[in-house]
Amino acid sequence: MTVPESSSALSWEEFERVDLRVGTVVEVHEFPEARRPAWILIVDFGPDLGRLKSSAQITVHYGRDELLGRQVVAVVNFPPKQIGPHRSECLVTGFADAEGAVVLVGPERPVPNGTRLS
């Protein structure tokens, strides 16, 4: 197996510790205090995890209406992080496009909120 230079080999046990779940964006709030343009998202991860808050620098490609009801993939087992006046409770995932703007990761088809990546 070849590991990219920017990465180091990861054991299966280490990968299993990353809790990636699907959730639905149920609220989108402006974040005027952010250093770089961002939204505050409230994501519903189902009855076991509930709703978690995330700060997401995704304003280039996504407006409020595009985000509401969209399913996203997030890491839900990072410790909460204070970002300005907000406490981020999960990390919504995405890839940078050619200009560096984030493109969200989400399931191809709807899946139940809280489903873990397998």
Secondary structure, DSSP 8 states (H G I E B T S, - for coil): ----TT-----HHHHHHS-EEEEEEEEEEE-TT-SS--EEEEEE-HHHH-EEEEEE--TTT--HHHHTT-EEEEE--S--EEETTEEE-SEE-EEE-TTS-EEE---SS---TT-B--
